[in-house]
Amino acid sequence: MRDQIIQLLQQALPEQDIPADLADDTDFVGELGLDSLDMLTVATALEKAYAIRIEDVEWSRLSSLTSVLTLVRARLAAIQNAAQTVSA
Protein backbone atom coordinates (compact mmCIF):
# COMPACT_ATOMS: atom_id res chain seq x y z
CA MET A 1 0.00 0.00 0.00
CA ARG A 2 2.88 2.36 0.74
CA ASP A 3 4.15 2.32 -2.85
CA GLN A 4 0.61 2.71 -4.19
CA ILE A 5 0.10 5.84 -2.11
CA ILE A 6 3.41 7.31 -3.25
CA GLN A 7 2.34 6.72 -6.86
CA LEU A 8 -1.02 8.30 -6.10
CA LEU A 9 0.75 11.36 -4.67
CA GLN A 10 2.93 11.61 -7.77
CA GLN A 11 -0.08 11.32 -10.10
CA ALA A 12 -2.30 13.70 -8.11
CA LEU A 13 0.45 16.31 -7.83
CA PRO A 14 2.50 16.04 -11.05
CA GLU A 15 3.87 19.57 -10.63
CA GLN A 16 5.42 18.62 -7.27
CA ASP A 17 8.63 16.65 -6.91
CA ILE A 18 7.38 13.65 -4.93
CA PRO A 19 10.29 11.19 -4.72
CA ALA A 20 9.65 7.48 -5.31
CA ASP A 21 11.61 6.76 -2.14
CA LEU A 22 9.59 9.19 0.00
CA ALA A 23 10.42 8.69 3.67
CA ASP A 24 7.48 7.85 5.90
CA ASP A 25 8.07 10.89 8.12
CA THR A 26 8.72 13.49 5.40
CA ASP A 27 6.73 16.60 6.28
CA PHE A 28 4.49 17.31 3.29
CA VAL A 29 4.28 21.03 4.02
CA GLY A 30 7.68 21.79 5.51
CA GLU A 31 9.84 19.54 3.34
CA LEU A 32 7.84 19.09 0.12
CA GLY A 33 6.21 22.53 0.11
CA LEU A 34 2.66 21.25 -0.32
CA ASP A 35 -0.15 23.65 0.51
CA SER A 36 -3.77 23.17 1.57
CA LEU A 37 -4.99 22.92 -2.03
CA ASP A 38 -2.42 20.18 -2.68
CA MET A 39 -3.63 18.31 0.41
CA LEU A 40 -7.26 18.61 -0.70
CA THR A 41 -6.20 17.18 -4.07
CA VAL A 42 -4.47 14.30 -2.29
CA ALA A 43 -7.51 13.63 -0.09
CA THR A 44 -9.79 13.57 -3.13
CA ALA A 45 -7.46 11.17 -4.94
CA LEU A 46 -7.34 8.90 -1.88
CA GLU A 47 -11.13 8.90 -1.63
CA LYS A 48 -11.46 7.87 -5.26
CA ALA A 49 -8.67 5.28 -5.20
CA TYR A 50 -9.78 3.54 -2.01
CA ALA A 51 -13.54 4.30 -2.00
CA ILE A 52 -13.28 5.98 1.40
CA ARG A 53 -14.49 9.26 2.86
CA ILE A 54 -12.02 11.73 4.36
CA GLU A 55 -13.56 14.52 6.43
CA ASP A 56 -12.36 18.09 6.03
CA VAL A 57 -10.65 18.15 9.42
CA GLU A 58 -8.85 14.91 8.56
CA TRP A 59 -7.30 15.89 5.23
CA SER A 60 -5.85 18.97 6.84
CA ARG A 61 -3.99 16.68 9.25
CA LEU A 62 -2.37 14.56 6.54
CA SER A 63 1.16 15.74 7.13
CA SER A 64 3.28 12.74 6.16
CA LEU A 65 3.15 9.37 4.46
CA THR A 66 2.71 7.79 7.89
CA SER A 67 -0.40 9.85 8.60
CA VAL A 68 -1.85 9.01 5.17
CA LEU A 69 -1.20 5.29 5.63
CA THR A 70 -2.70 5.34 9.12
CA LEU A 71 -5.87 7.06 7.93
CA VAL A 72 -6.36 4.90 4.84
CA ARG A 73 -5.75 1.67 6.76
CA ALA A 74 -8.20 2.73 9.47
CA ARG A 75 -10.88 3.57 6.89
CA LEU A 76 -10.39 0.30 5.03
CA ALA A 77 -10.49 -1.68 8.29
CA ALA A 78 -13.75 0.06 9.28
CA ILE A 79 -15.28 -0.80 5.90
CA GLN A 80 -14.15 -4.41 6.21
CA ASN A 81 -15.52 -4.66 9.76
CA ALA A 82 -18.86 -3.17 8.67
CA ALA A 83 -19.06 -5.66 5.80
CA GLN A 84 -18.33 -8.57 8.14
CA THR A 85 -20.99 -7.38 10.57
CA VAL A 86 -23.58 -7.17 7.79
CA SER A 87 -22.74 -10.63 6.47
CA ALA A 88 -22.75 -12.26 9.92
Order of alpha helices (4+ residues) and beta strands (2+ residues): alpha-alpha-alpha-alpha
